[in-house]
Amino acid sequence: MAEQSYLHLARAHELKDKKQRFLYRFFEMLPGGLAWLTLIGLVVASRFIPGPTSIVLIIFVIFWFFRTIYFSFHLKSGFDKTRQEQRKNWKQKLEELSFPRPTLPDITSWRAIWHLIIFPSYREPYEVLRDSCEALKNSGYPLNRIIVVLALEEREGKIARAKAERIQEAYKNTFGHLLVTFHSDREGEIAGKGANETYACKETIERIIKPAAIPYEHIIVSAFDSDTRATPGFFHCLTYHYLTCEKPLRSSFQPVPLYTNNIWCAPAIARVLSFSSTFWQMIQQIRPEILITYSSHSMGLAPLVEIGFWQKNVVSEDSRIFYQCFLHFDGDWTVMPIYFPITMDANIAKTLWQTMKNQYKQQRRWAYGVENIPYLLFGYTKNKCIPFRKKFLHAWNIVEGFHSWTTHSIILFVLGWLPIWFGPKDFSFTILSYNLPQIAGLFMRIAMLGILMTAYLATMLMPPREKKPTVWEKIGFFAQWILSPLALFLSTIPALDAATRLMLGKYMEFWVTPKQRIEKT
């Protein structure tokens, strides 16, 4: 195993060696630099060489068209698999397993598996935490094998302690163990989920797991957002995959996130953005060779302890944990797709304007996963044991993925027309200047037909509500997907913002998404 001191790096200035600090800083500047080079380069090229630029743009539109078709097939496949997995009786499948398992020989029954669920929370309403605990209570898994940890922040003060008392009183006799921790700010940490989760997990080990002498290999840790609700059957499904996968102690487990807890209360643009995030994750699930952890995820306690828990000084601890494991175990780490949903809150506020502001900040925080690019590339310079194919696959996936996120919609909706607007006057009389908008418009209109499929899939994922939707509400739900191009463009701006901040060394802190529950029947 390669030298490990770099595994908890977050920023270039943490490196003492000047050459290494320069290299890490270069990698920090790379994604933002590539994005701005692409965008500015197209503007300049449109002015001075509009002909070749138009050809490049036509090729790009055609490429984007076929890529959209490719992703549409993946989305439909991911949706179908999710539906199929939900219909299976996972408890029965667990009962049919033979023991001991070849990969976990010390486990003699699936009932020996414990689930440790950590809910990091800061300023979330009591109702959000209560609903998450209720979902665990109704999940169907043996409650005496569930450890619930409510990880609160000391800086929230008396309000946090009041919430803790209410949760403890309501669920003190419900689960195998219920623990409340209070994390206080420490030097070298940022105020975010990673530091809180790590503290909570360490406290759980010392106060519950070690005294009870529970082997680490018997415990699956799920790092859940505070609003995450486990759907019935989820923990049976997760346990089955843990017991049957090829390398359970070298794997993370990623469910499908549905932002539907409060989706009926969300405005149209928030619904489209929420379902777009779900659909993108479904697409990623179909490609396990490049799948990484995202948001709420699970892994064995044993490897989590070995790598030193979640990083305490990064914003995107949910995806960073994958790259930590990938580098620590010399590339011998995979993410097992769990085609089973968990539900979370859509990002909404009391007003549309505040909802849009919160959406922007949330998208920017997600996009700040771009900080994993310098971490991974620098890690490659330190770890020579990872096979080249794995190195290239993950490096290409993350660099190309963030470059697409920061540039593609801007090119499609804005820069694609620049050769006509800014090119020399004589170019406007050429056949190419006439064909550019015709070809681009044709392919984009055909691609937009895919909106019908996403609208249909979204209706299938909408949760039931007491009051049956009216005909006009159903029509409006389909019609809202006209906003898809706008949602795509709006997700690009915060992504470019995040990459630019990293490029300039204006490092971001963790932003907590406000949870808003608006009752609508």
Secondary structure, DSSP 8 states (H G I E B T S, - for coil): ----GGGG--SGGG--SHHHHHHHHHHHHHHHHHHHHHHHHHHHHHHH-HHHHHHHHHHHHHHHHHHHHHHHHHHHHHHHHHHHHHHS-HHHHHHT--SS-SS-TT---GGG-EEEEEEEESS--HHHHHHHHHHHHTS-S-GGGEEEEEEEEGGGTHHHHHHHHHHHHHHTTTSSEEEEEEE---TT--SSHHHHHHHHHHHHIIIIIHHHT--GGGEEEEE--TT-EE-TTHHHHHHHHHHHSS-GGGEEEEEEEE--TTGGGS-HHHHHHHHHHHHHHHHHHT-TTT----SSEEEEHHHHHHHTSS-SS-S-HHHHHHHHHHHHTTT--EEEEEEEEEE------SSHHHHHHHHHHHHHHHHGGGGHHHHHHHHHHH---S-HHHHHHHHHHHHHHHHHHHHHHHHHHTGGGHHHHHS-GGGGGSHHHHHHHHHHHHHHHHHTTHHHHHHHHHHHH----SS---HHHHHHHHHGGGGHHHHHHHHHHHHHHHHHHHHHT----------------
